[in-house]
Amino acid sequence: MTDAKWPSEIRLADKGKTLKVTFESGESFALPAELLRVESPSAEVQGHSPAERKTVAGKRDVAILAVEPVGNYAVKLQFDDMHDTGLYTWVYLHDLGVRQDAIWRNYLNELAEKGLSR
């Protein structure tokens, strides 16, 4: 693992609406709970192939209830809608942080195309 993908701090903010992640490289990201929920790395959301990926709607007000460490490579997030099956690796969290704007735009476009709402 490179330093850019090793967190020095992970904490909840805004009453669980934001996960703040700081990496040893100095990069810091404020990841909205909604983004983390709709981009969950779980099979429930991602499926077992790109064709099986689901669009998760209606999560505008979702919050994170708990952050559990998994070994020394990931965290498991428990959301207030009871979703808790995705393992967010350091690499995945870093990628979400770096590409957050593009991921968000794609998500909003996908919702609009499918007639769904946040």
MIDOSE-1310 file (N, C-alpha, C; in nm, 2 decimals, decimal comma, always signed):
residues 118
mtda	+0,08/-0,12/+0,00/+0,00/+0,00/+0,00/+0,09/+0,12/+0,00; +0,04/+0,22/-0,07/+0,11/+0,35/-0,07/+0,06/+0,44/+0,04; +0,14/+0,54/+0,08/+0,09/+0,63/+0,18/-0,04/+0,70/+0,14; -0,06/+0,72/+0,02/-0,18/+0,79/-0,03/-0,30/+0,72/+0,00
kwps	-0,29/+0,59/+0,03/-0,41/+0,51/+0,05/-0,41/+0,45/+0,19; -0,34/+0,51/+0,28/-0,34/+0,47/+0,42/-0,39/+0,58/+0,51; -0,51/+0,56/+0,57/-0,57/+0,67/+0,65/-0,50/+0,70/+0,78; -0,50/+0,82/+0,82/-0,44/+0,86/+0,95/-0,56/+0,90/+1,04
eirl	-0,68/+0,93/+0,98/-0,80/+0,96/+1,06/-0,92/+0,93/+0,99; -1,02/+0,87/+1,05/-1,15/+0,85/+1,00/-1,25/+0,88/+1,11; -1,34/+0,97/+1,08/-1,44/+1,01/+1,18/-1,57/+1,06/+1,12; -1,67/+1,04/+1,20/-1,81/+1,09/+1,15/-1,82/+1,23/+1,19
adkg	-1,89/+1,30/+1,11/-1,92/+1,44/+1,13/-2,07/+1,47/+1,09; -2,12/+1,58/+1,13/-2,25/+1,63/+1,09/-2,36/+1,52/+1,13; -2,35/+1,47/+1,25/-2,45/+1,37/+1,30/-2,46/+1,25/+1,20; -2,35/+1,21/+1,15/-2,34/+1,09/+1,07/-2,37/+1,11/+0,92
ktlk	-2,39/+1,24/+0,88/-2,41/+1,27/+0,74/-2,29/+1,28/+0,66; -2,17/+1,28/+0,72/-2,04/+1,29/+0,66/-1,94/+1,20/+0,72; -1,86/+1,14/+0,64/-1,74/+1,06/+0,69/-1,62/+1,14/+0,64; -1,54/+1,18/+0,74/-1,42/+1,26/+0,71/-1,30/+1,16/+0,72
vtfe	-1,23/+1,15/+0,61/-1,11/+1,06/+0,60/-0,99/+1,14/+0,56; -0,89/+1,13/+0,64/-0,76/+1,20/+0,61/-0,66/+1,09/+0,59; -0,58/+1,10/+0,48/-0,48/+1,00/+0,45/-0,34/+1,05/+0,49; -0,25/+0,96/+0,51/-0,11/+1,00/+0,55/-0,04/+1,09/+0,45
sges	-0,09/+1,09/+0,33/-0,04/+1,17/+0,23/-0,07/+1,32/+0,25; -0,17/+1,34/+0,34/-0,22/+1,48/+0,37/-0,35/+1,51/+0,30; -0,39/+1,42/+0,21/-0,52/+1,44/+0,14/-0,63/+1,41/+0,24; -0,74/+1,49/+0,23/-0,85/+1,48/+0,32/-0,98/+1,49/+0,24
falp	-1,07/+1,41/+0,27/-1,20/+1,41/+0,20/-1,32/+1,41/+0,30; -1,42/+1,48/+0,26/-1,55/+1,48/+0,34/-1,65/+1,40/+0,25; -1,67/+1,28/+0,28/-1,76/+1,20/+0,20/-1,90/+1,19/+0,25; -2,00/+1,24/+0,18/-2,14/+1,24/+0,22/-2,19/+1,10/+0,24
aell	-2,27/+1,08/+0,35/-2,32/+0,94/+0,37/-2,41/+0,90/+0,25; -2,48/+0,99/+0,19/-2,56/+0,95/+0,07/-2,47/+0,89/-0,04; -2,36/+0,95/-0,07/-2,27/+0,90/-0,17/-2,21/+0,76/-0,13; -2,17/+0,75/+0,00/-2,12/+0,62/+0,04/-2,22/+0,51/+0,04
rves	-2,35/+0,55/+0,07/-2,45/+0,45/+0,06/-2,49/+0,40/-0,08; -2,50/+0,50/-0,17/-2,54/+0,46/-0,31/-2,42/+0,40/-0,38; -2,30/+0,42/-0,34/-2,18/+0,36/-0,40/-2,13/+0,25/-0,32; -2,21/+0,19/-0,23/-2,16/+0,08/-0,14/-2,09/-0,03/-0,23
psae	-1,98/-0,07/-0,18/-1,91/-0,18/-0,25/-1,97/-0,32/-0,23; -2,09/-0,32/-0,17/-2,16/-0,45/-0,14/-2,21/-0,51/-0,27; -2,23/-0,65/-0,26/-2,29/-0,72/-0,38/-2,44/-0,67/-0,39; -2,50/-0,63/-0,29/-2,64/-0,58/-0,29/-2,65/-0,46/-0,39
vqgh	-2,55/-0,38/-0,39/-2,55/-0,26/-0,48/-2,47/-0,29/-0,61; -2,35/-0,34/-0,60/-2,27/-0,36/-0,71/-2,30/-0,48/-0,80; -2,37/-0,58/-0,73/-2,40/-0,70/-0,80/-2,27/-0,78/-0,82; -2,28/-0,88/-0,90/-2,16/-0,97/-0,92/-2,09/-0,94/-1,06
spae	-2,15/-0,84/-1,13/-2,10/-0,80/-1,26/-2,15/-0,66/-1,28; -2,09/-0,58/-1,37/-2,14/-0,45/-1,40/-2,29/-0,45/-1,44; -2,33/-0,55/-1,51/-2,47/-0,56/-1,56/-2,57/-0,57/-1,44; -2,52/-0,62/-1,33/-2,61/-0,64/-1,21/-2,61/-0,52/-1,12
rktv	-2,53/-0,42/-1,15/-2,52/-0,30/-1,06/-2,66/-0,23/-1,04; -2,70/-0,20/-0,92/-2,83/-0,14/-0,90/-2,81/+0,01/-0,88; -2,91/+0,09/-0,92/-2,92/+0,23/-0,89/-3,00/+0,24/-0,76; -2,94/+0,30/-0,66/-3,00/+0,31/-0,53/-3,06/+0,45/-0,52
agkr	-3,19/+0,46/-0,50/-3,26/+0,59/-0,49/-3,31/+0,62/-0,35; -3,35/+0,74/-0,33/-3,42/+0,77/-0,20/-3,33/+0,77/-0,08; -3,20/+0,80/-0,09/-3,11/+0,80/+0,02/-3,06/+0,94/+0,06; -3,13/+1,04/+0,02/-3,09/+1,18/+0,05/-3,06/+1,20/+0,20
dvai	-3,14/+1,15/+0,28/-3,13/+1,17/+0,43/-3,06/+1,06/+0,51; -3,00/+0,97/+0,44/-2,94/+0,86/+0,51/-2,82/+0,91/+0,59; -2,80/+0,84/+0,70/-2,69/+0,88/+0,79/-2,61/+0,75/+0,83; -2,49/+0,77/+0,87/-2,40/+0,66/+0,92/-2,42/+0,65/+1,07
lave	-2,45/+0,53/+1,12/-2,47/+0,51/+1,26/-2,34/+0,46/+1,32; -2,26/+0,38/+1,25/-2,14/+0,33/+1,31/-2,03/+0,30/+1,20; -1,91/+0,31/+1,25/-1,79/+0,28/+1,16/-1,71/+0,17/+1,24; -1,70/+0,05/+1,18/-1,63/-0,06/+1,24/-1,50/-0,09/+1,16
pvgn	-1,39/-0,10/+1,23/-1,27/-0,14/+1,15/-1,28/-0,29/+1,11; -1,22/-0,32/+1,00/-1,21/-0,46/+0,95/-1,07/-0,48/+0,92; -1,00/-0,56/+1,01/-0,86/-0,58/+1,00/-0,79/-0,44/+0,99; -0,69/-0,44/+0,91/-0,62/-0,31/+0,89/-0,62/-0,26/+0,75
yavk	-0,74/-0,30/+0,68/-0,75/-0,26/+0,54/-0,88/-0,20/+0,50; -0,98/-0,19/+0,60/-1,11/-0,14/+0,56/-1,19/-0,10/+0,68; -1,31/-0,04/+0,65/-1,41/-0,02/+0,75/-1,55/-0,07/+0,70; -1,63/-0,11/+0,79/-1,77/-0,15/+0,76/-1,85/-0,04/+0,81
lqfd	-1,94/+0,02/+0,73/-2,03/+0,13/+0,77/-2,17/+0,07/+0,79; -2,23/+0,11/+0,90/-2,37/+0,08/+0,93/-2,45/+0,21/+0,91; -2,55/+0,20/+0,81/-2,63/+0,31/+0,78/-2,76/+0,30/+0,86; -2,83/+0,41/+0,87/-2,96/+0,41/+0,95/-3,07/+0,34/+0,87
dmhd	-3,05/+0,31/+0,74/-3,15/+0,23/+0,67/-3,12/+0,08/+0,69; -3,02/+0,05/+0,78/-2,98/-0,09/+0,82/-2,89/-0,16/+0,71; -2,85/-0,09/+0,61/-2,75/-0,14/+0,52/-2,62/-0,14/+0,59; -2,55/-0,26/+0,59/-2,42/-0,27/+0,65/-2,33/-0,38/+0,59
tgly	-2,35/-0,41/+0,47/-2,27/-0,52/+0,41/-2,15/-0,49/+0,33; -2,13/-0,36/+0,30/-2,01/-0,33/+0,22/-1,89/-0,30/+0,30; -1,77/-0,35/+0,25/-1,64/-0,32/+0,31/-1,57/-0,21/+0,23; -1,55/-0,10/+0,30/-1,49/+0,02/+0,23/-1,34/+0,01/+0,26
twvy	-1,27/-0,04/+0,16/-1,12/-0,04/+0,18/-1,06/+0,10/+0,17; -0,94/+0,11/+0,22/-0,87/+0,24/+0,21/-0,86/+0,28/+0,06; -0,83/+0,19/-0,03/-0,82/+0,22/-0,17/-0,95/+0,27/-0,22; -1,06/+0,21/-0,18/-1,20/+0,25/-0,23/-1,23/+0,38/-0,17
lhdl	-1,21/+0,41/-0,05/-1,24/+0,54/+0,01/-1,16/+0,65/-0,05; -1,03/+0,62/-0,08/-0,95/+0,72/-0,15/-1,00/+0,75/-0,29; -1,04/+0,64/-0,36/-1,09/+0,66/-0,50/-1,22/+0,74/-0,49; -1,31/+0,71/-0,40/-1,43/+0,79/-0,39/-1,40/+0,94/-0,36
gvrq	-1,30/+0,96/-0,28/-1,27/+1,10/-0,25/-1,21/+1,17/-0,37; -1,12/+1,11/-0,44/-1,06/+1,17/-0,55/-1,16/+1,20/-0,67; -1,25/+1,10/-0,69/-1,34/+1,11/-0,80/-1,48/+1,15/-0,76; -1,50/+1,20/-0,64/-1,63/+1,23/-0,58/-1,72/+1,32/-0,68
daiw	-1,67/+1,42/-0,73/-1,75/+1,51/-0,82/-1,80/+1,43/-0,94; -1,72/+1,36/-1,01/-1,76/+1,28/-1,13/-1,86/+1,17/-1,09; -1,83/+1,10/-0,98/-1,92/+0,99/-0,94/-2,06/+1,05/-0,91; -2,06/+1,17/-0,84/-2,19/+1,23/-0,80/-2,26/+1,27/-0,93
rnyl	-2,20/+1,33/-1,02/-2,26/+1,37/-1,15/-2,32/+1,25/-1,22; -2,24/+1,14/-1,23/-2,29/+1,02/-1,29/-2,42/+0,97/-1,22; -2,41/+0,97/-1,09/-2,53/+0,92/-1,01/-2,65/+1,00/-1,03; -2,64/+1,14/-1,03/-2,75/+1,22/-1,06/-2,81/+1,20/-1,20
nela	-2,72/+1,19/-1,30/-2,76/+1,16/-1,43/-2,84/+1,03/-1,44; -2,79/+0,92/-1,37/-2,85/+0,79/-1,37/-2,99/+0,80/-1,31; -3,00/+0,87/-1,20/-3,13/+0,89/-1,14/-3,23/+0,96/-1,24; -3,18/+1,06/-1,30/-3,27/+1,13/-1,39/-3,31/+1,05/-1,51
ekgl	-3,22/+0,97/-1,56/-3,25/+0,88/-1,68/-3,36/+0,78/-1,64; -3,35/+0,73/-1,51/-3,45/+0,63/-1,47/-3,57/+0,68/-1,40; -3,58/+0,81/-1,39/-3,70/+0,88/-1,33/-3,70/+0,85/-1,18; -3,59/+0,84/-1,12/-3,58/+0,82/-0,97/-3,54/+0,95/-0,90
sr	-3,56/+0,96/-0,77/-3,51/+1,07/-0,70/-3,42/+1,04/-0,58; -3,35/+1,13/-0,53/-3,26/+1,11/-0,42/-3,34/+1,08/-0,30
